[in-house]
Amino acid sequence: MGEAKVLVNCHVFDGRSPDVHRDQHVLVRDGKIAGIGPTASAGAAEGTEVVNLHGSYLMAGLFNMHTHFGLALPGPLGDSIEAMPLHELAFYVAGCARETLLSGVTTVRCVGESKGTDFALRSAIEAGRTEGPRVFTAGQALVCTGGHGHESSITLECDGSDGFMRGTRAQISAGADLIKVMISGGIAGANETMETIPLTPGELEAVIVTAHNWGRKVTAHAGPAEIIEKALDLGLDCVEHGYRLTKNAAHKMRDHGAALVPTLSVTRCPDIFEAMQVPAWMQERALGAAPIHEESYRIALEAGVPMMLGSDVPPFWKTEGTSATVRELEHMEACGLPPRDALLAGTQVPAEWLGIGDEVGTVEVGKRADLIAMTDDPTASVSALRTLHWVMKDGVVYRDDSWVR
């Protein structure tokens, strides 16, 4: 957990108040926040380590709710990842996890990983054998034969209601915290379009009912409004991408309390596609979908759909001068989400969705000390996260760039 520390000379965005609390001290003891305020250090025992943040802005650690550490998109890099033997892949995803934590992401939600590496990674992090964020995972995403992502081992092919029920139970048996199901086509499938609806109503119902019976939420890779509305009627808890939302679908999401992880970056990341040597057909499909993707997102914003941050690609990957996580948050802000609400989409809202809002997601006494610090004010613009230089998880400092100041 780490020894007691008092963080001094910082301005705190706590995620509850609309304002930044200036010139604060934050006392951290036994991995949790023990005091906040101008005199928080008064509760510190003699010899408590003093950490001077030099006027930085302090907030809760970020969540990335759509991650694939073992992402293998079409192309040479994806092929090499997919071909890794298990032991090599385990080292690879462990390295991704460490880089993710250093980038300021203290919690992730994996929505498709291969060969059980996500479960092993989660256990290793919890046991302190490797460094990384808190991991919540869906295991393998469920897909019909030939459906979206079927080429990759991050999915499990199922067919028929019984097959999807068994697939759901298999992920829960392996330790899944939630279930992911592919209910439409997407940008990465050569034999499909975003409008493709591959599952039968019975298959979709089998996933959602089975998952809910086991106390697991369900999120869905989804594009067309038609299938999203049907899934919501069955109890779907979250939508990934939502490329083709309508006002009716967005209002139904809001009324059902279903969140949206828009992943705007996937239609706005030419540099990542080029670096991965993604085929031209996929780049054209993805980048060409940016206008309708943005329109769909704005419709959801106007309807009041809860928003959550998710990059799709590994959270720490570099794009346009920053991490994929920060760039996604910048897209969310640029397309209509006010800075404070964007910060909540990356902290408080995901924590509540995951059922851990009483532990993390805001800077409050009694919560775990998952904290990040940056030079600029993130409530003015989320681009301030580009100045992030300090990361703490459970009271342990994993990154401190003060030496380069």
N, C-alpha and C positions, 0 to 999 in steps of 0.2 A: 504493500500500500504506500510506503514512503513515510518519511518523518514529517512532523509538523512544520509548516511554512507560513509566513505571512507575506502576502503580495502587496507591495506598497506602490504609491504614485501611479495609480491607474484610474481610468474612467470606465465605468461598468454599464454595459447594456445588458440588463438582466432578463429580457424577454418577456417581462410582465408589464413594466412601466413603458409608456411611449417615449420617455426621455432617457437620456444617458445620465447616470449618476456620476458626477465629477469628483475627482480627488478622493478616491476610496481606498480602503485597505480591505483585503480579503484574507481571512484566516482559514487555512486548510489543515485539517487534522484527521489522521487515519483514513485518508483517501476521500474525505468529504469536506464540504464547505461548512465551517464552524462559526463563521462570523463575517459580516459585511458592514462597512460603514467607516466613517472618519476615525473611529477609535477601535476598529476590529482588532488591532494589534494588542489592545489591552488584555485580551483574553489569552494571549500567547504566553506560554511558560518561558522562563528564562532560558536562553540558549536556542530558542526557535530560530530557524533559518529565515533571514530576511531576503526577499527577492524583489529587487527594484525594477519595475517595469517602465520607468523613465517616461511617464506620461502616455503610455500606450492605452489603447482601447481593448477592454477585456469582454469576452462574451462566451457563451456556451460553445463547446465543440460542435462541428458540423456533422450532419447525417448525410449519407449518400444512399438513397433508397432504390437505386437501380444500378447494380454493379455486376460485372462478370470478371473476376480476376483472371480466369482462363479464357477470355474472349478470343475466339478464332474466326474472324471474318473471312470471307472468300479472298484468296490471295496468298502469296508466299509466306508472309509472317503467320497468318492464320493456319496455314498448312503445317508449319513447323511446330506450332503450339499443339495442334491436334495430334501430331505424331509423337509428342513427348511420352516416354515411358512414365509410369506412375511416380517413381521416385524423383525423376527430374521435374515433373509437373508440380509435385509437392513443394520442392524448393522454389520453383518459379512463383507459385501463388503466395508462399510465405514472404518472398521478397516484395511482391506487390502489396501485401498487407502492411509491411513495415513502411514502405514509401507512402501508402495511403495515410497512415497515422501521422507521419511527418508533414504531410500536406495540410493537416488541420482537420481531417475527417476522423472523428473518434468513434463513430458507429456506422456500420454499413448494413444494407439489406441485399444479400446476394439473391438474384432471381434466375439462376441457371448456372450451375457449375458441374464439372465432370469428375467421374471416377472417385467420388466421395471426398475430394480434397477439401471441400468447404467444411465438412463435419470434422475432419482431422485438424484443419486450421483453427476452427473455433475452439476445440479442446486444447490445442497447444497454446493458444493465446490465454485462455482462462487459467491454464496451469502455469503460466509464466515461462514457458519454454521458448516462446518467440514473441516478438513485438508486433502489435497490430491493433486495429480498432475492435470494438465489440462487434460480433458477427451474428446477424440473424439471417437465416438462409432457407430457401425453398427447395434445396437439393436440385434435382434435375427438373427442368420445366416439362410439363406434359404436352404432347403434341400427337396428332393423328399421323398415321403413316403418310409420309410425303409432305407433311405440314411444315409450317414455318420453323426453320431451325433444325429440321430433321437430320441434316447432314452432319451436325455436330454432336459430340457426346455430352453436351450440356443439356440435351433434351432426352426424354424417354418416349418412344413411340408407343401409343396405345390405340386400340380400336374397339368400338362398341361401348355401351354403358358399363358392362362388367369390366372391360379392359381399363377404362378410365378410373373406375372405382378402385381396382387393384393398384393402378399406378399411383393414385393418391395415397392409398394405405402404405405403399412401398416407401414413399418419401417420408411419411410420418414415422414409419418403423425405423428408418435410418436416422431420424432426429430432426426432421424439418420443422421450422418454426411457423411456416406459412406454406401455401401452395401457389405455384405459378402455372398458368395454362395458356396456351396459344389459341386464341379464338378467331384469329383472322390472319391474312397474309401480311407481309411487311416489305421492307426495302431490301432485304438480304436474300430473298428467295428467287432463283431464276425461273421457277415454274409456277409462279403465283403473282398476284398483284396485291396492293394494299386492301382492295375490296373483297378479296377471296374470303369466303366463310366456310371453313373446312369441317367444323364439328356439327353433329346432329344435336337437336335439342336434348335428347336423352343423354348424350355423352357429356354435354356441358352441365346438365343437372346433376349427373353422377359425381362430378368433381366437387361442385359447390356443396351439395348436401353431405357428402362423405367428409369433406374437410371441416365443415361446420359441426358435424356430429362429434368430431374429435377436437373441437375447440380451436381450429386453425382458420385464419382468414385466408381469402383467396384474392390474388391479383391476376390480371389478364393482360397479355399482349393483345392490343385491340386497335383497329383502325375505324371501321365503319360504324356509324351511329346505330344502325339497325341491330347488329349483334350485341352492341354494348347495352342497348335498352333491354334486350331479351335476357342478358346476363344479370342486369340489375334486378329484374323481376324475380330472378332466382336467388338473389342475395349477394351478388358480387360486391367485394369490399373496396376494390381499387382498380384503376385503369392505367396501363402503361401506354404511353405515346398519345393515344386518342387523336389520330391524324385527321379523322373525318367527323368530328362532333357537330351536332346540330343544336339549336336552342332547346328543343324538346329533350334530347339526350342529356344535355348539360343540366337542365332543371331537374331531371330525374336523378342524376348523380347527386346533386345537392340535396334533394329531398330524402334520398336513401343514405346520405352521409358518406358516400363513396368518394375517395380522394382521387386526384389525377397526378401522375408523375409524367410531365409532358415531354421530357427528354428532347428539348428543342435543339440541342446540339447535333443530334443525329442527322438533321437536314441542313446543318450549318458548319460542317467540319471538313472542308476540302483538304486542309493540311494533314489531318489524321488519315483520311482516305489515301492521300498520295503517299504518306509515309508507310502505310501498310500495303501499298500497291494493290488496292481494291480494284476489281474489274470496272471498266468504263461504264458498263450497263448499270451497275449498282450505284456508282457515283451520280450518274445522270438521274436515276430514279430518286435517290435520296435528296440531292440538292434541288431537283426540280419540284420537290414536294414542299419546299420551305414556305411558300406563300399560303397554301391551304393549311399547313400545319400551324402557322402563326394565327391564321383566322380562327381555327378551331380552339386554340389556346385562349384567344381573346374572348370567344363566346363563353368558354368555361369560367373565365375571370368575371365576366359580367353577370353570370348566373350565380356566382358565389360558391363555386366548387372548391373544396379544400385543396390546396396545392402542396406538393412535396418535391424536394430537390432530388434529382437523379440524373446521372451523366450517361448511363449505358456503358460507355467504355470505362476502363479502370480509372478510379477517381483522381489519381495523381498524374495521369498522362498529360504531357505538355501540349498545349494548343494556343496559338495566338498570344504567346507571352505569359501564360499563366497555366494553372491546372485545369483539367476538364471540369472539375467540380465548380471552381470559381467562374469559369467561362459559362457554364450552364446557368448559374445564378445571375450572371450579367445578362444573358439572353432573357431570362424570366423577367428581370427588371426592365430591360429595354422594350419588351413587348407588352408592358402595361402593369406589372406588379410593383407597387411602391416599395422603396428600399426596406423599410421596417418589416413589411409583410413578406418580402423575399427572405429576410433573415429568419423569420419564423418558419417559413417553408423549409429551411435548412436546419431547424433546431426543434422548436416546440411541437409543431404539427406532426412531424415524423415520430417523435417520442410518444406522443399520445396514441398515434395509430398502432405503434408496436406494443402499447400497454406498459410502457416504462416511464410515463410522464412524471411519476412521483419520484423517480431516481435521477433523471437527466433531462436535458433539453432547455433548461433555464438556469440562471445563476441565482440560487436561493439557498439559504441555510438548510442543512440537512441533506442536500443533494450531492451526488458524486461530483468530485472536482474534475470534470471533463471541461477544460477551458482552453481558449486560444486568445492570443494577443496580437494586435496589429498596430502600425504607426498611425494610420488614418482612421477617420470616423466612419464605421460601416453604415450608420443610420443616414448618412448623407448620400452614400452610394455604395453598393456592394462591391464595387471595384476597389474599395479600401482593402478588401481581402487579399489583393495582390501584395500588400505590404505586411502580410502575416509573417511573424518571426519567432513565435513562441507557442509551444504546444504542451499541454498537460493532460494526462488521463489518469483517473483514480489517484490524483495527488502526486503522481510521478511526472517530472519534466522530461519529455522525450526530445524536445527541440528548443534550443535557445541560441539565437543568432546575435546576441548582444555583443559577442566578441568581434563582430565585423562592423560594429558601429563606429 
